[in-house]
Amino acid sequence: MSFTLLITGATGFIGQALVARHLRGGGQVIALSRDATRAQQLLGPKVQVVSRLAELPNSAPVDACVHLAGARVIGPPWTPARRALLVQSRHDVAMELQALLQRLQVRPRVLVQASAIGYYGNPAQPPASPLDESGPPQSGQFQSDLCVGIERDALGAEALGLRVVCLRFGVVLGHGDGAYPAQALAARLGLGAVLGSGRQAMAWLHLDDAVGLIQHALASPDLHGPVNAVAPEGCTQAQFTRALAASFGRRAWLRVPAGALRLAMGEMSELLLGGVPMVPAAALGSGYRFRYPQLEGALAALASGPKQAPG
């Protein structure tokens, strides 16, 4: 893919993997980072790093945009201040990005926006079948409202002539960051635990496919709107915990009661205790072929150690 890609959140977990793969494919990268010095050291000399999009001239050659920036959702408790930060950290960059798009002499053709499966919330009645992208949000649930706002901001770029794809990411599994390293360490030590009943659905995705779906979205002119960025083979949280332990030749014996998680984490615990089954209908329908469609294969690849992602 030999074109110039503007990436916000380029120093994050998915962002770094996307930068590396795009550069290997012969493309150019412009990265937005508030800490430009650290980002330049992290991403290397081939990447143009800016601390503000206002630094880019109107003539900047931006062919496509990927918006990954935003404060971590799993982290400190969701106090009112933390909720405001989670919303504002995404909204502010989205508005900065739209201001750039309005003034560029040649606008990019596509914007890929990172959203999440939190869009679907935790419905009172579990769906009768796995949700595709037409599943409704759950108004009043913070994780759902957050994702609705993210996607609403992104869709504003359609008025400027861009094709917009919103990738609703599940739990992305990979080395270096994200949930997997801590989960894998616990599993290796025999400390993997079923959370609550363990019957809640867990939608997951290997990091290689997270990057692959972004590239697919960039390269597929007929793909637009929401896309469930989850593997075709879903599982429950208990199935995931046991499969992860098995990938290291261990067993999972422990269980954390739902009440203890709710007491420790408040509403944020619903990210771990809730979940509905879903299917990547738009991705499959547009021809994306998953590198890791099944959980056992994904966990086996991860357990064998870090490898260079495919080009």
C-alpha positions as CSV (number, residue, x, y, z in Angstrom):
1,M,0.0,0.0,0.0
2,S,2.1,2.9,-1.3
3,F,0.2,5.9,-0.1
4,T,0.4,8.4,2.8
5,L,-1.6,7.4,5.9
6,L,-2.3,9.8,8.7
7,I,-2.7,8.0,12.0
8,T,-3.8,9.4,15.3
9,G,-2.9,7.2,18.3
10,A,0.1,5.9,16.3
11,T,2.1,5.1,19.5
12,G,-0.7,2.9,20.9
13,F,-1.0,-0.9,20.8
14,I,-2.7,-1.1,17.5
15,G,-1.2,2.0,16.1
16,Q,2.4,0.8,16.4
17,A,1.5,-2.4,14.6
18,L,-0.3,-0.5,11.8
19,V,2.6,1.9,11.4
20,A,5.1,-1.0,11.0
21,R,3.0,-2.9,8.5
22,H,2.2,0.2,6.4
23,L,5.9,1.1,6.2
24,R,6.9,-2.5,5.3
25,G,4.4,-2.2,2.4
26,G,6.1,0.8,1.1
27,G,3.7,3.5,2.4
28,Q,4.3,6.7,4.2
29,V,3.0,7.6,7.6
30,I,2.2,10.9,9.3
31,A,1.6,10.3,13.0
32,L,-0.2,12.6,15.5
33,S,1.3,12.4,19.0
34,R,1.2,14.9,21.9
35,D,4.7,13.7,22.8
36,A,6.4,14.1,19.5
37,T,9.9,13.4,20.8
38,R,8.9,10.1,22.3
39,A,6.8,9.2,19.3
40,Q,9.7,9.8,16.9
41,Q,12.0,7.6,19.0
42,L,9.4,4.9,19.1
43,L,8.3,4.9,15.5
44,G,11.6,5.7,13.8
45,P,12.9,8.2,11.3
46,K,10.7,7.2,8.4
47,V,7.6,8.5,10.1
48,Q,6.7,12.2,10.1
49,V,5.5,13.1,13.6
50,V,3.4,16.1,14.5
51,S,2.1,17.2,17.9
52,R,-0.8,19.1,16.4
53,L,-2.6,18.7,13.1
54,A,-2.4,22.4,12.6
55,E,1.3,21.9,11.9
56,L,0.4,20.3,8.6
57,P,0.2,22.6,5.6
58,N,-2.9,22.8,3.4
59,S,-0.9,21.0,0.7
60,A,-0.1,18.0,2.9
61,P,-0.4,14.7,0.9
62,V,-2.9,12.8,3.1
63,D,-4.5,9.9,1.2
64,A,-6.3,8.2,4.1
65,C,-6.8,8.7,7.8
66,V,-7.0,6.2,10.7
67,H,-8.3,7.7,14.0
68,L,-7.1,5.5,17.0
69,A,-6.4,8.1,19.6
70,G,-8.2,8.2,23.0
71,A,-7.5,7.5,26.7
72,R,-7.7,3.9,27.8
73,V,-11.2,2.7,28.7
74,I,-10.0,0.0,31.1
75,G,-8.0,1.8,33.8
76,P,-9.0,4.1,36.7
77,P,-12.6,4.0,38.0
78,W,-15.2,5.8,35.8
79,T,-15.6,8.8,38.0
80,P,-17.3,11.8,36.4
81,A,-13.9,13.3,35.7
82,R,-12.6,10.0,34.1
83,R,-15.7,9.7,32.0
84,A,-15.2,13.3,30.8
85,L,-11.6,12.5,29.9
86,L,-12.6,9.3,27.9
87,V,-15.1,11.3,25.9
88,Q,-13.1,14.5,25.4
89,S,-9.8,12.7,24.5
90,R,-11.6,11.2,21.5
91,H,-13.8,14.1,20.6
92,D,-11.1,16.8,20.7
93,V,-8.9,14.9,18.2
94,A,-11.9,14.1,16.0
95,M,-12.7,17.9,15.8
96,E,-9.0,18.6,15.1
97,L,-9.0,16.1,12.4
98,Q,-12.2,17.5,10.8
99,A,-10.6,21.0,10.9
100,L,-7.6,19.6,8.9
101,L,-9.9,17.8,6.4
102,Q,-11.8,21.0,5.7
103,R,-8.7,22.9,4.7
104,L,-6.7,20.3,2.8
105,Q,-6.3,21.1,-0.8
106,V,-6.8,17.5,-1.7
107,R,-8.8,15.6,0.8
108,P,-8.2,11.9,1.7
109,R,-10.6,9.4,0.4
110,V,-11.4,7.5,3.5
111,L,-11.4,7.7,7.3
112,V,-11.2,4.6,9.5
113,Q,-12.4,5.2,13.0
114,A,-11.7,3.0,16.0
115,S,-14.9,2.2,17.9
116,A,-15.6,-0.8,20.1
117,I,-18.1,-3.6,20.8
118,G,-19.1,-1.6,23.8
119,Y,-21.5,0.1,21.3
120,Y,-23.9,-2.8,21.9
121,G,-23.7,-2.4,25.7
122,N,-25.3,-5.1,27.9
123,P,-29.0,-5.5,26.9
124,A,-31.4,-6.7,29.6
125,Q,-32.5,-9.5,27.3
126,P,-29.7,-11.4,25.6
127,P,-30.2,-11.5,21.8
128,A,-31.6,-14.7,20.3
129,S,-28.8,-14.8,17.8
130,P,-25.3,-13.2,17.4
131,L,-25.5,-9.5,16.6
132,D,-24.4,-8.1,13.3
133,E,-23.7,-4.4,12.7
134,S,-27.4,-3.6,12.8
135,G,-27.6,-4.3,16.6
136,P,-28.8,-1.4,18.6
137,P,-26.9,0.6,21.2
138,Q,-28.0,0.7,24.9
139,S,-28.7,4.3,25.7
140,G,-27.7,5.3,29.2
141,Q,-24.9,2.7,29.5
142,F,-21.6,4.6,29.5
143,Q,-19.6,2.3,27.3
144,S,-22.4,2.3,24.7
145,D,-22.9,6.1,24.8
146,L,-19.2,6.6,24.5
147,C,-19.1,4.5,21.3
148,V,-22.2,6.2,19.8
149,G,-20.5,9.6,20.3
150,I,-17.2,8.3,18.7
151,E,-19.0,7.1,15.6
152,R,-21.2,10.3,15.4
153,D,-18.1,12.4,15.4
154,A,-16.5,10.3,12.7
155,L,-19.5,10.3,10.4
156,G,-19.2,14.1,10.2
157,A,-16.4,13.5,7.7
158,E,-19.0,12.1,5.2
159,A,-20.2,15.6,4.6
160,L,-16.7,16.4,3.4
161,G,-16.8,13.6,0.8
162,L,-14.9,10.9,2.8
163,R,-15.9,7.3,3.0
164,V,-16.1,6.5,6.8
165,V,-15.7,3.0,8.3
166,C,-16.1,2.5,12.1
167,L,-14.4,-0.6,13.3
168,R,-16.1,-1.9,16.5
169,F,-13.1,-3.7,18.1
170,G,-13.5,-6.6,20.4
171,V,-10.7,-7.6,22.9
172,V,-7.5,-7.3,20.8
173,L,-5.0,-10.0,21.6
174,G,-1.3,-9.5,21.0
175,H,2.2,-9.1,22.6
176,G,3.5,-5.8,24.0
177,D,0.3,-4.3,25.3
178,G,-3.5,-4.8,25.6
179,A,-5.1,-7.4,27.7
180,Y,-3.1,-10.4,26.6
181,P,0.3,-10.0,28.4
182,A,-1.2,-9.8,31.9
183,Q,-3.7,-12.6,31.1
184,A,-0.9,-14.8,29.7
185,L,1.2,-14.3,32.8
186,A,-1.6,-15.2,35.1
187,A,-2.3,-18.3,33.0
188,R,1.3,-19.4,33.0
189,L,1.3,-19.1,36.8
190,G,-1.9,-21.1,37.1
191,L,-3.8,-18.0,38.2
192,G,-6.2,-17.7,35.3
193,A,-9.7,-17.0,36.6
194,V,-13.3,-17.3,35.4
195,L,-15.0,-14.0,36.0
196,G,-18.5,-14.1,37.4
197,S,-20.6,-16.9,35.8
198,G,-18.2,-17.1,32.9
199,R,-21.2,-17.5,30.6
200,Q,-20.9,-13.9,29.2
201,A,-19.8,-13.7,25.6
202,M,-16.2,-12.6,24.8
203,A,-15.6,-11.1,21.4
204,W,-11.9,-11.2,20.6
205,L,-9.5,-10.5,17.7
206,H,-5.8,-11.2,17.1
207,L,-3.7,-8.1,16.6
208,D,-2.7,-9.3,13.1
209,D,-6.4,-9.2,12.1
210,A,-6.9,-5.9,13.9
211,V,-4.3,-4.4,11.5
212,G,-5.6,-6.5,8.7
213,L,-9.1,-5.2,9.0
214,I,-7.9,-1.6,9.1
215,Q,-6.0,-2.2,5.8
216,H,-9.0,-4.0,4.4
217,A,-11.2,-1.0,5.3
218,L,-8.8,1.4,3.7
219,A,-8.6,-0.7,0.5
220,S,-12.3,-1.6,0.1
221,P,-14.2,1.2,-1.7
222,D,-17.6,-0.4,-1.1
223,L,-17.2,-0.8,2.6
224,H,-18.6,1.9,4.8
225,G,-20.3,2.4,8.2
226,P,-19.9,0.0,11.2
227,V,-17.9,-3.1,11.0
228,N,-17.7,-5.6,13.8
229,A,-13.9,-6.2,14.3
230,V,-14.2,-9.5,16.0
231,A,-13.1,-13.1,15.1
232,P,-15.7,-15.3,13.5
233,E,-15.4,-17.9,16.3
234,G,-16.8,-16.4,19.5
235,C,-16.5,-17.8,22.9
236,T,-17.6,-17.3,26.5
237,Q,-15.3,-15.8,29.1
238,A,-14.9,-19.2,30.8
239,Q,-14.0,-20.9,27.5
240,F,-11.4,-18.2,26.8
241,T,-9.9,-18.5,30.3
242,R,-9.6,-22.3,29.9
243,A,-8.3,-22.2,26.4
244,L,-5.7,-19.6,27.4
245,A,-4.5,-21.8,30.3
246,A,-4.4,-24.8,28.0
247,S,-2.2,-22.9,25.5
248,F,0.5,-23.0,28.3
249,G,-0.3,-26.6,29.4
250,R,-2.1,-25.4,32.5
251,R,-5.6,-25.5,33.9
252,A,-7.8,-22.7,35.1
253,W,-9.2,-23.4,38.6
254,L,-9.9,-19.9,40.0
255,R,-13.1,-17.9,39.9
256,V,-13.7,-14.3,40.8
257,P,-17.3,-13.6,42.0
258,A,-19.2,-10.9,40.1
259,G,-19.9,-9.0,43.3
260,A,-16.2,-8.6,44.0
261,L,-15.6,-7.2,40.6
262,R,-18.5,-4.8,40.8
263,L,-17.3,-3.6,44.2
264,A,-13.8,-3.1,43.0
265,M,-14.5,-1.6,39.6
266,G,-18.0,-0.1,39.6
267,E,-19.8,0.2,36.3
268,M,-16.5,-0.6,34.5
269,S,-16.8,-4.2,35.7
270,E,-19.6,-4.6,33.1
271,L,-16.9,-4.7,30.4
272,L,-15.8,-7.9,32.0
273,L,-19.0,-9.3,33.3
274,G,-21.3,-8.4,30.3
275,G,-21.0,-9.2,26.6
276,V,-23.2,-10.4,23.8
277,P,-22.3,-12.8,21.0
278,M,-21.7,-11.1,17.7
279,V,-20.6,-11.9,14.2
280,P,-18.3,-9.9,11.8
281,A,-20.9,-9.9,9.1
282,A,-19.6,-6.8,7.2
283,A,-16.0,-7.9,7.2
284,L,-16.9,-11.4,5.9
285,G,-19.4,-10.0,3.4
286,S,-16.8,-7.7,2.0
287,G,-14.3,-10.5,1.5
288,Y,-12.0,-10.2,4.5
289,R,-10.2,-13.4,5.2
290,F,-9.2,-13.8,8.9
291,R,-5.7,-14.9,9.6
292,Y,-6.9,-16.2,13.0
293,P,-10.6,-17.1,12.8
294,Q,-10.4,-19.6,15.7
295,L,-9.4,-19.1,19.3
296,E,-7.2,-22.1,19.7
297,G,-5.1,-21.2,16.7
298,A,-4.8,-17.5,17.8
299,L,-3.7,-18.5,21.4
300,A,-1.3,-21.1,20.1
301,A,0.4,-18.5,17.9
302,L,0.6,-16.1,20.8
303,A,1.9,-18.7,23.2
304,S,4.8,-19.5,20.9
305,G,6.1,-16.0,21.3
306,P,6.2,-12.7,19.4
307,K,6.6,-12.9,15.6
308,Q,6.9,-10.2,12.9
309,A,3.4,-9.4,11.7
310,P,2.7,-10.2,8.0
311,G,3.2,-7.5,5.4
